[in-house]
Amino acid sequence: MKLTRLAVLATMTLAGCSGAPAGEEETVGEVELNLLGFAPSGNQYRLRDATVMVQGPESTLFFNTEDDPNRFSLSAAVPAGSYFTWLQEGWRLERLSGGAPQTVEAELLSPNPTYFDVFPQQSTPVVLRFRTGGDDVSMNQGSFDIVIDVEEGPSETTLCRDDSECAAGQTCCLAGFLGTCTSLEAGEVCPLPDLTVSADVAQSSLFINRQFFAADSCAIAESCVDAPGDRRLLNFSTQTPNIGEADMVLGNPLDVQDFEFSSCHGHYHFEGYARYELVDLIGNVVATGHKQAFCLLDSSPVGIPGSPSTPRYHCEFQGIQRGWSDVYGAGLDCQWVDITDVPSGDYALRIMINPDQTLPESDYSNNTIEVPVFIPSDGSTGGPTDPLSPCPSGISGAGRDCGWSIAEGAQSLSCEPGAQVTVGCGCGTGGACVGDPMIRVCEGAEGCTLGTALADVDDTCGRCPETMFTCPESGSYTVLVAPFGSFSSATCQVAVAP
């Protein structure tokens, strides 16, 4: 059976809405969901029995495809800001061509929820990917697009765990937790994946951050930090390309025993995928970390000739195609080494992929990289030291000490010394954000560097940050805001949780 991949692309169109009050035209737009698509064969498809939740900075919208079964699209006016969309259970895909409408088997591949930003007077693509069988489908383009991409892949019936699950004369070529039933010629061996690590991505993404962890946080439960409270973290991104001759196939976490369920996060982890170590100049390990691999998938291609041009693996059926890479961003939970008790000085960050050789590979010698790290004594990143000054060219991202401003109405706020305070422009504080802002909490009435901050955080609720900190003895604090990119724009309406 041929598997067909469908990607439903929802574009948030941000042209000014008619009838919007003066001054709001550039911040209010229209979101429209197209429900129909066509295949090159002429077959027509429709999304049915679907409820799509769209959560934004000011409200939550629910699109129900059956509110008016005769409509071909659903729309609503929305403000610019940070959003996520959630496709609730119970949806189905219906083929309309060839007689009476017929429901076809389909599978959602994309992350659910999917996070995205809506910017004034811009279109924001939001991709929902599905898989079905038997047809190549490409939706019509429009101001709000649903595009169904197609990729042929092996059906689940060709997957195996050992030779007993294959036909006579075939070999189960394991390439992860699962393999593919393959007919090998005499002397031919099974092709294998080959995982590597990008040193450039790790080096360019390094930053030092402070974050508060409650005693019952998932980071404590999963040993991502050494203790609760205010911790100093070395954050970084991990990119792991597969440059081998076969896909790395892990499978559905619900069906494969090698995944472990995390009751804290509510999803499955593959515990042994990556190990992080901070080592001193003579090779002593001074701090450790690990990747909480809850979703290994095709994040980005790495340019290997002949490799597939479209992604195949996803959270519900995990793996990494040949010529693709999995990427865990520096802002994700546990993408750090806890350096709270590490003295200042020169170190190396060591990233090891598949360290216990749990997954079969053609080459294990390229699974470890080291990148140099300097840890300042005050926790800063070694860049500019005036947080309220403009950033020089090349200084951007989290952890920097430039390009910040004091949030409106958030200077010299009062709190009870020793109390836990939660502030933010998202989550449960009642604040709101547009774009990709960061927040930093300083004691007193002025700005502060990262090393002296009470708290400093980037993404928390989608891209709307929120953080908890301990009120200082002075009983006074100020909140700074900044866009993640020092030359981009973002807004952050700070609020304090009741």
Buried (B, 14 or more C-beta within 10 A) or exposed (E): EEBBBBBBBBBBBBBBBEEBEEEEBEBBBBBBBBBBBBBEEEBBBBBBBBBBBBBBBEEEBBBEBEEEEEEEEBBBEBBBBBBBBBBEEEBBBBBBBEEEEEEBEBBBBBBBBBBBBBBBEBBBEBBBBBBBEBBBBBBEEEEBBBBBBBBEBBEEEBBBBEBEBBEEEBBBBBBBBBBBBBEEEEEEEBBBBBBBBBBEBBBEBBBBBBBBBEEEBBBBEBEBBBEBBBBBBBBBBBBBBBBBEBBBBBBBBEEBEBBEEBEEBEBBBBBBBBBBBBBBEEEEEBBBBBBBBBBBBBBEBBEBEEBBEBBBBBBBBBBBBBBBBBBBBBBBBBBBBBBBEBEEEEBBBBBBBBBEEEBBBBEBEBBBBBBEBEBBEEBBBEBBBEBBEEBEEEBBBBBBBBBBEBBEEBBEBEBEEEEEBBBBBBBEBBBBBBBBBBBBBBBEEEBBBBBBBBBBBBBBBBBBBBBBBBBBEEBBBBBBBBBBBBEBEBBBBBBBBE
